[in-house]
Amino acid sequence: MKKINLKKKIKYSICTCGLSKKMPFCDNNHRKYNSKNNTNYKSLKIESDRDVIIDISSSTWNNN
């Protein structure tokens, strides 16, 4: 699980594939992986209407 600070009215791209070097944020590593493995990973876009701290996790992330 990761804690992230979301700022009001800022769009964030969250990694769904677990390959990002900037976890939990997407760095588009899924694009090359999708091409090689015939998968369809995409980033999750989120935007908050206020400044907030959230906990976020994914079963595809390496939790080391």
All heavy atoms as a GROMACS GRO file, in nm:
protein
  523
    1MET      N    1   0.084  -0.117   0.000
    1MET     CA    2   0.000   0.000   0.000
    1MET      C    3   0.089   0.124   0.000
    1MET      O    4   0.191   0.128   0.067
    1MET     CB    5  -0.092   0.000   0.122
    1MET     CG    6  -0.184   0.118   0.120
    1MET     SD    7  -0.336   0.107   0.215
    1MET     CE    8  -0.395  -0.054   0.185
    2LYS      N    9   0.049   0.223  -0.076
    2LYS     CA   10   0.122   0.349  -0.086
    2LYS      C   11   0.030   0.463  -0.043
    2LYS      O   12  -0.088   0.463  -0.072
    2LYS     CB   13   0.164   0.376  -0.231
    2LYS     CG   14   0.241   0.264  -0.296
    2LYS     CD   15   0.386   0.282  -0.279
    2LYS     CE   16   0.456   0.173  -0.359
    2LYS     NZ   17   0.596   0.171  -0.335
    3LYS      N   18   0.087   0.560   0.027
    3LYS     CA   19   0.016   0.683   0.059
    3LYS      C   20   0.059   0.788  -0.042
    3LYS      O   21   0.178   0.803  -0.069
    3LYS     CB   22   0.053   0.733   0.199
    3LYS     CG   23  -0.012   0.657   0.310
    3LYS     CD   24   0.004   0.734   0.441
    3LYS     CE   25  -0.056   0.659   0.555
    3LYS     NZ   26  -0.197   0.643   0.549
    4ILE      N   27  -0.038   0.857  -0.100
    4ILE     CA   28  -0.004   0.966  -0.192
    4ILE      C   29  -0.087   1.089  -0.158
    4ILE      O   30  -0.202   1.079  -0.115
    4ILE     CB   31  -0.020   0.927  -0.340
    4ILE    CG1   32  -0.160   0.878  -0.374
    4ILE    CG2   33   0.081   0.821  -0.379
    4ILE    CD1   34  -0.182   0.854  -0.523
    5ASN      N   35  -0.024   1.202  -0.180
    5ASN     CA   36  -0.091   1.330  -0.160
    5ASN      C   37  -0.149   1.375  -0.293
    5ASN      O   38  -0.076   1.391  -0.390
    5ASN     CB   39   0.008   1.436  -0.112
    5ASN     CG   40   0.063   1.406   0.024
    5ASN    OD1   41  -0.012   1.375   0.114
    5ASN    ND2   42   0.193   1.414   0.038
    6LEU      N   43  -0.279   1.392  -0.298
    6LEU     CA   44  -0.344   1.444  -0.417
    6LEU      C   45  -0.374   1.591  -0.395
    6LEU      O   46  -0.428   1.629  -0.291
    6LEU     CB   47  -0.475   1.370  -0.444
    6LEU     CG   48  -0.467   1.220  -0.467
    6LEU    CD1   49  -0.606   1.165  -0.492
    6LEU    CD2   50  -0.374   1.185  -0.580
    7LYS      N   51  -0.337   1.671  -0.491
    7LYS     CA   52  -0.367   1.813  -0.487
    7LYS      C   53  -0.494   1.841  -0.567
    7LYS      O   54  -0.519   1.778  -0.671
    7LYS     CB   55  -0.251   1.895  -0.544
    7LYS     CG   56  -0.122   1.879  -0.468
    7LYS     CD   57  -0.135   1.936  -0.330
    7LYS     CE   58  -0.007   1.924  -0.252
    7LYS     NZ   59  -0.021   1.966  -0.114
    8LYS      N   60  -0.570   1.932  -0.518
    8LYS     CA   61  -0.697   1.971  -0.581
    8LYS      C   62  -0.678   2.006  -0.729
    8LYS      O   63  -0.585   2.078  -0.765
    8LYS     CB   64  -0.754   2.091  -0.505
    8LYS     CG   65  -0.883   2.144  -0.558
    8LYS     CD   66  -0.927   2.262  -0.474
    8LYS     CE   67  -1.057   2.320  -0.525
    8LYS     NZ   68  -1.103   2.431  -0.442
    9LYS      N   69  -0.766   1.947  -0.812
    9LYS     CA   70  -0.774   1.977  -0.956
    9LYS      C   71  -0.650   1.936  -1.038
    9LYS      O   72  -0.631   1.983  -1.148
    9LYS     CB   73  -0.800   2.127  -0.979
    9LYS     CG   74  -0.923   2.180  -0.911
    9LYS     CD   75  -1.048   2.136  -0.980
    9LYS     CE   76  -1.168   2.201  -0.911
    9LYS     NZ   77  -1.291   2.158  -0.963
   10ILE      N   78  -0.566   1.847  -0.984
   10ILE     CA   79  -0.451   1.794  -1.058
   10ILE      C   80  -0.484   1.651  -1.100
   10ILE      O   81  -0.528   1.571  -1.019
   10ILE     CB   82  -0.323   1.794  -0.972
   10ILE    CG1   83  -0.292   1.933  -0.918
   10ILE    CG2   84  -0.205   1.734  -1.047
   10ILE    CD1   85  -0.239   2.030  -1.019
   11LYS      N   86  -0.462   1.620  -1.228
   11LYS     CA   87  -0.488   1.484  -1.277
   11LYS      C   88  -0.363   1.399  -1.256
   11LYS      O   89  -0.253   1.439  -1.294
   11LYS     CB   90  -0.526   1.484  -1.424
   11LYS     CG   91  -0.571   1.346  -1.473
   11LYS     CD   92  -0.603   1.344  -1.620
   11LYS     CE   93  -0.735   1.410  -1.645
   11LYS     NZ   94  -0.778   1.395  -1.786
   12TYR      N   95  -0.380   1.283  -1.196
   12TYR     CA   96  -0.272   1.188  -1.169
   12TYR      C   97  -0.295   1.061  -1.250
   12TYR      O   98  -0.409   1.016  -1.265
   12TYR     CB   99  -0.267   1.153  -1.021
   12TYR     CG  100  -0.233   1.271  -0.933
   12TYR    CD1  101  -0.333   1.354  -0.884
   12TYR    CD2  102  -0.101   1.299  -0.900
   12TYR    CE1  103  -0.303   1.463  -0.804
   12TYR    CE2  104  -0.070   1.408  -0.820
   12TYR     CZ  105  -0.171   1.489  -0.773
   12TYR     OH  106  -0.140   1.597  -0.694
   13SER      N  107  -0.186   1.003  -1.297
   13SER     CA  108  -0.191   0.873  -1.366
   13SER      C  109  -0.128   0.770  -1.274
   13SER      O  110  -0.009   0.777  -1.243
   13SER     CB  111  -0.113   0.880  -1.498
   13SER     OG  112  -0.175   0.966  -1.588
   14ILE      N  113  -0.209   0.673  -1.235
   14ILE     CA  114  -0.166   0.569  -1.142
   14ILE      C  115  -0.135   0.441  -1.219
   14ILE      O  116  -0.211   0.400  -1.307
   14ILE     CB  117  -0.275   0.542  -1.035
   14ILE    CG1  118  -0.312   0.672  -0.963
   14ILE    CG2  119  -0.231   0.435  -0.937
   14ILE    CD1  120  -0.200   0.740  -0.889
   15CYS      N  121  -0.024   0.378  -1.185
   15CYS     CA  122   0.019   0.254  -1.250
   15CYS      C  123  -0.078   0.140  -1.219
   15CYS      O  124  -0.118   0.121  -1.105
   15CYS     CB  125   0.159   0.217  -1.201
   15CYS     SG  126   0.219   0.061  -1.265
   16THR      N  127  -0.114   0.064  -1.321
   16THR     CA  128  -0.197  -0.055  -1.301
   16THR      C  129  -0.123  -0.184  -1.336
   16THR      O  130  -0.170  -0.292  -1.304
   16THR     CB  131  -0.326  -0.049  -1.386
   16THR    OG1  132  -0.292  -0.046  -1.524
   16THR    CG2  133  -0.411   0.071  -1.349
   17CYS      N  134  -0.007  -0.171  -1.402
   17CYS     CA  135   0.065  -0.291  -1.448
   17CYS      C  136   0.172  -0.338  -1.350
   17CYS      O  137   0.213  -0.453  -1.354
   17CYS     CB  138   0.129  -0.266  -1.584
   17CYS     SG  139   0.264  -0.145  -1.582
   18GLY      N  140   0.221  -0.247  -1.264
   18GLY     CA  141   0.327  -0.283  -1.170
   18GLY      C  142   0.468  -0.269  -1.225
   18GLY      O  143   0.564  -0.304  -1.159
   19LEU      N  144   0.483  -0.216  -1.346
   19LEU     CA  145   0.614  -0.206  -1.410
   19LEU      C  146   0.678  -0.067  -1.399
   19LEU      O  147   0.793  -0.049  -1.438
   19LEU     CB  148   0.603  -0.243  -1.559
   19LEU     CG  149   0.550  -0.383  -1.587
   19LEU    CD1  150   0.524  -0.400  -1.736
   19LEU    CD2  151   0.648  -0.487  -1.537
   20SER      N  152   0.606   0.029  -1.347
   20SER     CA  153   0.655   0.167  -1.340
   20SER      C  154   0.777   0.179  -1.249
   20SER      O  155   0.785   0.115  -1.145
   20SER     CB  156   0.545   0.259  -1.288
   20SER     OG  157   0.593   0.391  -1.274
   21LYS      N  158   0.870   0.263  -1.288
   21LYS     CA  159   0.987   0.294  -1.205
   21LYS      C  160   0.954   0.409  -1.109
   21LYS      O  161   1.035   0.443  -1.025
   21LYS     CB  162   1.106   0.335  -1.293
   21LYS     CG  163   1.145   0.232  -1.396
   21LYS     CD  164   1.212   0.112  -1.335
   21LYS     CE  165   1.268   0.024  -1.443
   21LYS     NZ  166   1.219  -0.110  -1.442
   22LYS      N  167   0.834   0.468  -1.123
   22LYS     CA  168   0.792   0.582  -1.040
   22LYS      C  169   0.668   0.547  -0.956
   22LYS      O  170   0.585   0.632  -0.930
   22LYS     CB  171   0.760   0.702  -1.129
   22LYS     CG  172   0.875   0.749  -1.213
   22LYS     CD  173   0.848   0.874  -1.296
   22LYS     CE  174   0.709   0.896  -1.340
   22LYS     NZ  175   0.688   1.013  -1.423
   23MET      N  176   0.658   0.423  -0.912
   23MET     CA  177   0.541   0.376  -0.838
   23MET      C  178   0.502   0.473  -0.726
   23MET      O  179   0.589   0.527  -0.662
   23MET     CB  180   0.568   0.239  -0.778
   23MET     CG  181   0.587   0.130  -0.880
   23MET     SD  182   0.441   0.099  -0.975
   23MET     CE  183   0.339   0.022  -0.854
   24PRO      N  184   0.375   0.497  -0.706
   24PRO     CA  185   0.261   0.433  -0.771
   24PRO      C  186   0.216   0.503  -0.900
   24PRO      O  187   0.112   0.472  -0.955
   24PRO     CB  188   0.152   0.444  -0.665
   24PRO     CG  189   0.179   0.574  -0.598
   24PRO     CD  190   0.331   0.585  -0.597
   25PHE      N  191   0.298   0.599  -0.947
   25PHE     CA  192   0.260   0.675  -1.065
   25PHE      C  193   0.304   0.606  -1.193
   25PHE      O  194   0.408   0.539  -1.197
   25PHE     CB  195   0.319   0.816  -1.057
   25PHE     CG  196   0.277   0.889  -0.933
   25PHE    CD1  197   0.364   0.903  -0.826
   25PHE    CD2  198   0.149   0.938  -0.921
   25PHE    CE1  199   0.325   0.967  -0.710
   25PHE    CE2  200   0.109   1.002  -0.805
   25PHE     CZ  201   0.196   1.016  -0.699
   26CYS      N  202   0.227   0.622  -1.296
   26CYS     CA  203   0.255   0.560  -1.426
   26CYS      C  204   0.369   0.633  -1.497
   26CYS      O  205   0.374   0.755  -1.499
   26CYS     CB  206   0.129   0.566  -1.512
   26CYS     SG  207   0.150   0.493  -1.675
   27ASP      N  208   0.460   0.555  -1.557
   27ASP     CA  209   0.565   0.611  -1.642
   27ASP      C  210   0.557   0.553  -1.784
   27ASP      O  211   0.651   0.562  -1.861
   27ASP     CB  212   0.702   0.590  -1.581
   27ASP     CG  213   0.741   0.443  -1.570
   27ASP    OD1  214   0.664   0.355  -1.616
   27ASP    OD2  215   0.849   0.415  -1.516
   28ASN      N  216   0.445   0.493  -1.816
   28ASN     CA  217   0.413   0.438  -1.949
   28ASN      C  218   0.492   0.313  -1.987
   28ASN      O  219   0.496   0.275  -2.104
   28ASN     CB  220   0.426   0.545  -2.058
   28ASN     CG  221   0.322   0.652  -2.043
   28ASN    OD1  222   0.204   0.624  -2.022
   28ASN    ND2  223   0.364   0.778  -2.050
   29ASN      N  224   0.554   0.245  -1.890
   29ASN     CA  225   0.621   0.118  -1.920
   29ASN      C  226   0.523   0.012  -1.970
   29ASN      O  227   0.563  -0.083  -2.036
   29ASN     CB  228   0.696   0.065  -1.798
   29ASN     CG  229   0.835   0.124  -1.786
   29ASN    OD1  230   0.896   0.158  -1.887
   29ASN    ND2  231   0.884   0.136  -1.665
   30HIS      N  232   0.396   0.028  -1.942
   30HIS     CA  233   0.295  -0.069  -1.986
   30HIS      C  234   0.284  -0.074  -2.139
   30HIS      O  235   0.248  -0.177  -2.194
   30HIS     CB  236   0.158  -0.036  -1.926
   30HIS     CG  237   0.102   0.096  -1.967
   30HIS    ND1  238   0.131   0.212  -1.899
   30HIS    CD2  239   0.020   0.129  -2.069
   30HIS    CE1  240   0.067   0.312  -1.958
   30HIS    NE2  241   0.000   0.265  -2.061
   31ARG      N  242   0.316   0.033  -2.207
   31ARG     CA  243   0.300   0.036  -2.353
   31ARG      C  244   0.388  -0.068  -2.422
   31ARG      O  245   0.341  -0.142  -2.508
   31ARG     CB  246   0.330   0.176  -2.406
   31ARG     CG  247   0.225   0.276  -2.362
   31ARG     CD  248   0.256   0.414  -2.411
   31ARG     NE  249   0.154   0.508  -2.364
   31ARG     CZ  250   0.162   0.637  -2.378
   31ARG    NH1  251   0.267   0.691  -2.437
   31ARG    NH2  252   0.064   0.714  -2.333
   32LYS      N  253   0.514  -0.072  -2.386
   32LYS     CA  254   0.606  -0.171  -2.445
   32LYS      C  255   0.565  -0.312  -2.403
   32LYS      O  256   0.565  -0.405  -2.484
   32LYS     CB  257   0.749  -0.141  -2.401
   32LYS     CG  258   0.854  -0.222  -2.470
   32LYS     CD  259   0.992  -0.174  -2.430
   32LYS     CE  260   1.099  -0.252  -2.502
   32LYS     NZ  261   1.234  -0.206  -2.465
   33TYR      N  262   0.529  -0.328  -2.276
   33TYR     CA  263   0.486  -0.458  -2.224
   33TYR      C  264   0.360  -0.506  -2.299
   33TYR      O  265   0.352  -0.622  -2.339
   33TYR     CB  266   0.458  -0.448  -2.075
   33TYR     CG  267   0.423  -0.580  -2.012
   33TYR    CD1  268   0.522  -0.668  -1.969
   33TYR    CD2  269   0.290  -0.619  -1.995
   33TYR    CE1  270   0.490  -0.790  -1.911
   33TYR    CE2  271   0.257  -0.740  -1.937
   33TYR     CZ  272   0.356  -0.825  -1.896
   33TYR     OH  273   0.325  -0.946  -1.839
   34ASN      N  274   0.264  -0.417  -2.319
   34ASN     CA  275   0.141  -0.452  -2.392
   34ASN      C  276   0.173  -0.502  -2.532
   34ASN      O  277   0.115  -0.601  -2.579
   34ASN     CB  278   0.046  -0.332  -2.401
   34ASN     CG  279  -0.025  -0.304  -2.272
   34ASN    OD1  280  -0.031  -0.386  -2.182
   34ASN    ND2  281  -0.079  -0.184  -2.260
   35SER      N  282   0.265  -0.434  -2.602
   35SER     CA  283   0.301  -0.474  -2.738
   35SER      C  284   0.363  -0.613  -2.743
   35SER      O  285   0.332  -0.692  -2.831
   35SER     CB  286   0.400  -0.374  -2.797
   35SER     OG  287   0.339  -0.250  -2.817
   36LYS      N  288   0.450  -0.642  -2.647
   36LYS     CA  289   0.518  -0.772  -2.646
   36LYS      C  290   0.430  -0.886  -2.598
   36LYS      O  291   0.449  -1.000  -2.638
   36LYS     CB  292   0.641  -0.765  -2.555
   36LYS     CG  293   0.757  -0.691  -2.612
   36LYS     CD  294   0.875  -0.700  -2.518
   36LYS     CE  295   0.996  -0.633  -2.576
   36LYS     NZ  296   1.112  -0.643  -2.485
   37ASN      N  297   0.335  -0.858  -2.509
   37ASN     CA  298   0.260  -0.964  -2.441
   37ASN      C  299   0.112  -0.967  -2.474
   37ASN      O  300   0.036  -1.041  -2.412
   37ASN     CB  301   0.278  -0.949  -2.290
   37ASN     CG  302   0.422  -0.967  -2.250
   37ASN    OD1  303   0.474  -1.078  -2.250
   37ASN    ND2  304   0.490  -0.857  -2.219
   38ASN      N  305   0.071  -0.887  -2.571
   38ASN     CA  306  -0.069  -0.883  -2.613
   38ASN      C  307  -0.163  -0.859  -2.494
   38ASN      O  308  -0.264  -0.926  -2.477
   38ASN     CB  309  -0.108  -1.011  -2.688
   38ASN     CG  310  -0.237  -0.993  -2.766
   38ASN    OD1  311  -0.267  -0.884  -2.811
   38ASN    ND2  312  -0.312  -1.101  -2.783
   39THR      N  313  -0.124  -0.763  -2.408
   39THR     CA  314  -0.206  -0.724  -2.294
   39THR      C  315  -0.259  -0.583  -2.318
   39THR      O  316  -0.225  -0.519  -2.419
   39THR     CB  317  -0.125  -0.728  -2.163
   39THR    OG1  318  -0.008  -0.648  -2.179
   39THR    CG2  319  -0.085  -0.871  -2.128
   40ASN      N  320  -0.341  -0.534  -2.226
   40ASN     CA  321  -0.404  -0.405  -2.246
   40ASN      C  322  -0.400  -0.320  -2.118
   40ASN      O  323  -0.501  -0.262  -2.079
   40ASN     CB  324  -0.549  -0.424  -2.293
   40ASN     CG  325  -0.610  -0.296  -2.344
   40ASN    OD1  326  -0.540  -0.209  -2.394
   40ASN    ND2  327  -0.740  -0.283  -2.330
   41TYR      N  328  -0.285  -0.316  -2.053
   41TYR     CA  329  -0.274  -0.231  -1.934
   41TYR      C  330  -0.285  -0.084  -1.973
   41TYR      O  331  -0.236  -0.044  -2.078
   41TYR     CB  332  -0.139  -0.253  -1.863
   41TYR     CG  333  -0.130  -0.380  -1.785
   41TYR    CD1  334  -0.049  -0.484  -1.827
   41TYR    CD2  335  -0.203  -0.396  -1.668
   41TYR    CE1  336  -0.039  -0.601  -1.755
   41TYR    CE2  337  -0.195  -0.514  -1.595
   41TYR     CZ  338  -0.113  -0.616  -1.638
   41TYR     OH  339  -0.104  -0.731  -1.566
   42LYS      N  340  -0.349  -0.007  -1.888
   42LYS     CA  341  -0.360   0.138  -1.904
   42LYS      C  342  -0.343   0.199  -1.765
   42LYS      O  343  -0.365   0.134  -1.664
   42LYS     CB  344  -0.497   0.176  -1.959
   42LYS     CG  345  -0.524   0.122  -2.096
   42LYS     CD  346  -0.662   0.161  -2.143
   42LYS     CE  347  -0.688   0.101  -2.280
   42LYS     NZ  348  -0.822   0.128  -2.327
   43SER      N  349  -0.307   0.326  -1.763
   43SER     CA  350  -0.298   0.393  -1.634
   43SER      C  351  -0.439   0.430  -1.586
   43SER      O  352  -0.530   0.447  -1.665
   43SER     CB  353  -0.212   0.519  -1.643
   43SER     OG  354  -0.268   0.611  -1.734
   44LEU      N  355  -0.452   0.441  -1.456
   44LEU     CA  356  -0.576   0.484  -1.394
   44LEU      C  357  -0.566   0.633  -1.368
   44LEU      O  358  -0.474   0.678  -1.300
   44LEU     CB  359  -0.599   0.409  -1.263
   44LEU     CG  360  -0.716   0.455  -1.177
   44LEU    CD1  361  -0.847   0.424  -1.246
   44LEU    CD2  362  -0.708   0.392  -1.040
   45LYS      N  363  -0.654   0.712  -1.426
   45LYS     CA  364  -0.653   0.856  -1.409
   45LYS      C  365  -0.743   0.894  -1.292
   45LYS      O  366  -0.858   0.850  -1.285
   45LYS     CB  367  -0.702   0.928  -1.534
   45LYS     CG  368  -0.633   0.887  -1.663
   45LYS     CD  369  -0.491   0.935  -1.668
   45LYS     CE  370  -0.430   0.925  -1.805
   45LYS     NZ  371  -0.381   0.798  -1.844
   46ILE      N  372  -0.689   0.975  -1.200
   46ILE     CA  373  -0.769   1.023  -1.087
   46ILE      C  374  -0.746   1.172  -1.068
   46ILE      O  375  -0.638   1.225  -1.098
   46ILE     CB  376  -0.741   0.946  -0.956
   46ILE    CG1  377  -0.593   0.953  -0.917
   46ILE    CG2  378  -0.785   0.801  -0.967
   46ILE    CD1  379  -0.563   0.889  -0.783
   47GLU      N  380  -0.850   1.240  -1.021
   47GLU     CA  381  -0.844   1.382  -0.992
   47GLU      C  382  -0.934   1.408  -0.872
   47GLU      O  383  -1.046   1.358  -0.866
   47GLU     CB  384  -0.891   1.463  -1.112
   47GLU     CG  385  -0.879   1.611  -1.094
   47GLU     CD  386  -0.917   1.689  -1.219
   47GLU    OE1  387  -0.911   1.632  -1.331
   47GLU    OE2  388  -0.953   1.806  -1.205
   48SER      N  389  -0.884   1.485  -0.778
   48SER     CA  390  -0.960   1.512  -0.656
   48SER      C  391  -1.017   1.654  -0.659
   48SER      O  392  -0.958   1.744  -0.718
   48SER     CB  393  -0.869   1.496  -0.534
   48SER     OG  394  -0.941   1.522  -0.416
   49ASP      N  395  -1.128   1.673  -0.593
   49ASP     CA  396  -1.187   1.807  -0.584
   49ASP      C  397  -1.135   1.883  -0.462
   49ASP      O  398  -1.176   1.995  -0.435
   49ASP     CB  399  -1.340   1.799  -0.581
   49ASP     CG  400  -1.394   1.719  -0.465
   49ASP    OD1  401  -1.314   1.664  -0.387
   49ASP    OD2  402  -1.517   1.712  -0.451
   50ARG      N  403  -1.039   1.819  -0.388
   50ARG     CA  404  -0.978   1.885  -0.272
   50ARG      C  405  -0.841   1.820  -0.247
   50ARG      O  406  -0.814   1.711  -0.294
   50ARG     CB  407  -1.065   1.871  -0.148
   50ARG     CG  408  -1.090   1.727  -0.106
   50ARG     CD  409  -1.195   1.717   0.004
   50ARG     NE  410  -1.238   1.582   0.023
   50ARG     CZ  411  -1.188   1.499   0.114
   50ARG    NH1  412  -1.091   1.538   0.194
   50ARG    NH2  413  -1.233   1.376   0.124
   51ASP      N  414  -0.756   1.888  -0.172
   51ASP     CA  415  -0.629   1.828  -0.131
   51ASP      C  416  -0.659   1.715  -0.033
   51ASP      O  417  -0.738   1.733   0.060
   51ASP     CB  418  -0.540   1.931  -0.060
   51ASP     CG  419  -0.487   2.038  -0.154
   51ASP    OD1  420  -0.512   2.030  -0.276
   51ASP    OD2  421  -0.421   2.131  -0.104
   52VAL      N  422  -0.599   1.600  -0.056
   52VAL     CA  423  -0.629   1.484   0.026
   52VAL      C  424  -0.512   1.384   0.020
   52VAL      O  425  -0.438   1.381  -0.078
   52VAL     CB  426  -0.761   1.417  -0.021
   52VAL    CG1  427  -0.748   1.358  -0.159
   52VAL    CG2  428  -0.810   1.314   0.077
   53ILE      N  429  -0.495   1.306   0.125
   53ILE     CA  430  -0.399   1.196   0.126
   53ILE      C  431  -0.479   1.067   0.116
   53ILE      O  432  -0.575   1.047   0.191
   53ILE     CB  433  -0.316   1.196   0.256
   53ILE    CG1  434  -0.235   1.325   0.266
   53ILE    CG2  435  -0.224   1.073   0.260
   53ILE    CD1  436  -0.164   1.341   0.400
   54ILE      N  437  -0.440   0.981   0.021
   54ILE     CA  438  -0.511   0.854   0.004
   54ILE      C  439  -0.413   0.738   0.017
   54ILE      O  440  -0.294   0.752  -0.005
   54ILE     CB  441  -0.585   0.845  -0.131
   54ILE    CG1  442  -0.488   0.849  -0.248
   54ILE    CG2  443  -0.690   0.955  -0.142
   54ILE    CD1  444  -0.552   0.813  -0.382
   55ASP      N  445  -0.466   0.622   0.053
   55ASP     CA  446  -0.393   0.495   0.050
   55ASP      C  447  -0.436   0.424  -0.078
   55ASP      O  448  -0.555   0.418  -0.109
   55ASP     CB  449  -0.430   0.407   0.169
   55ASP     CG  450  -0.380   0.463   0.300
   55ASP    OD1  451  -0.268   0.517   0.303
   55ASP    OD2  452  -0.452   0.452   0.400
   56ILE      N  453  -0.339   0.372  -0.150
   56ILE     CA  454  -0.371   0.304  -0.277
   56ILE      C  455  -0.284   0.181  -0.292
   56ILE      O  456  -0.168   0.180  -0.248
   56ILE     CB  457  -0.354   0.401  -0.397
   56ILE    CG1  458  -0.411   0.343  -0.523
   56ILE    CG2  459  -0.211   0.446  -0.411
   56ILE    CD1  460  -0.431   0.445  -0.634
   57SER      N  461  -0.340   0.076  -0.348
   57SER     CA  462  -0.264  -0.047  -0.372
   57SER      C  463  -0.322  -0.120  -0.493
   57SER      O  464  -0.432  -0.089  -0.538
   57SER     CB  465  -0.267  -0.137  -0.249
   57SER     OG  466  -0.397  -0.182  -0.224
   58SER      N  467  -0.246  -0.215  -0.541
   58SER     CA  468  -0.290  -0.297  -0.654
   58SER      C  469  -0.229  -0.436  -0.641
   58SER      O  470  -0.114  -0.450  -0.599
   58SER     CB  471  -0.246  -0.234  -0.786
   58SER     OG  472  -0.272  -0.320  -0.895
   59SER      N  473  -0.303  -0.535  -0.680
   59SER     CA  474  -0.252  -0.672  -0.675
   59SER      C  475  -0.141  -0.695  -0.777
   59SER      O  476  -0.067  -0.792  -0.767
   59SER     CB  477  -0.365  -0.772  -0.697
   59SER     OG  478  -0.421  -0.753  -0.827
   60THR      N  479  -0.126  -0.605  -0.874
   60THR     CA  480  -0.022  -0.621  -0.976
   60THR      C  481   0.110  -0.556  -0.935
   60THR      O  482   0.212  -0.574  -1.002
   60THR     CB  483  -0.065  -0.561  -1.112
   60THR    OG1  484  -0.092  -0.422  -1.095
   60THR    CG2  485  -0.185  -0.633  -1.167
   61TRP      N  486   0.113  -0.482  -0.826
   61TRP     CA  487   0.236  -0.416  -0.780
   61TRP      C  488   0.321  -0.512  -0.700
   61TRP      O  489   0.271  -0.588  -0.620
   61TRP     CB  490   0.205  -0.296  -0.693
   61TRP     CG  491   0.132  -0.184  -0.760
   61TRP    CD1  492   0.106  -0.169  -0.892
   61TRP    CD2  493   0.073  -0.072  -0.695
   61TRP    NE1  494   0.036  -0.054  -0.914
   61TRP    CE2  495   0.015   0.007  -0.794
   61TRP    CE3  496   0.064  -0.031  -0.562
   61TRP    CZ2  497  -0.052   0.126  -0.766
   61TRP    CZ3  498  -0.002   0.087  -0.534
   61TRP    CH2  499  -0.057   0.165  -0.635
   62ASN      N  500   0.452  -0.501  -0.718
   62ASN     CA  501   0.546  -0.576  -0.635
   62ASN      C  502   0.555  -0.504  -0.502
   62ASN      O  503   0.594  -0.388  -0.496
   62ASN     CB  504   0.683  -0.581  -0.704
   62ASN     CG  505   0.785  -0.658  -0.625
   62ASN    OD1  506   0.760  -0.701  -0.513
   62ASN    ND2  507   0.902  -0.676  -0.684
   63ASN      N  508   0.522  -0.569  -0.395
   63ASN     CA  509   0.513  -0.504  -0.264
   63ASN      C  510   0.640  -0.513  -0.182
   63ASN      O  511   0.637  -0.507  -0.061
   63ASN     CB  512   0.396  -0.563  -0.184
   63ASN     CG  513   0.263  -0.527  -0.247
   63ASN    OD1  514   0.242  -0.414  -0.288
   63ASN    ND2  515   0.175  -0.623  -0.255
   64ASN      N  516   0.754  -0.528  -0.246
   64ASN     CA  517   0.881  -0.534  -0.173
   64ASN      C  518   0.924  -0.397  -0.128
   64ASN      O  519   0.908  -0.299  -0.185
   64ASN     CB  520   0.991  -0.596  -0.259
   64ASN     CG  521   0.964  -0.742  -0.286
   64ASN    OD1  522   0.897  -0.809  -0.208
   64ASN    ND2  523   1.013  -0.790  -0.396
   0.00000   0.00000   0.00000
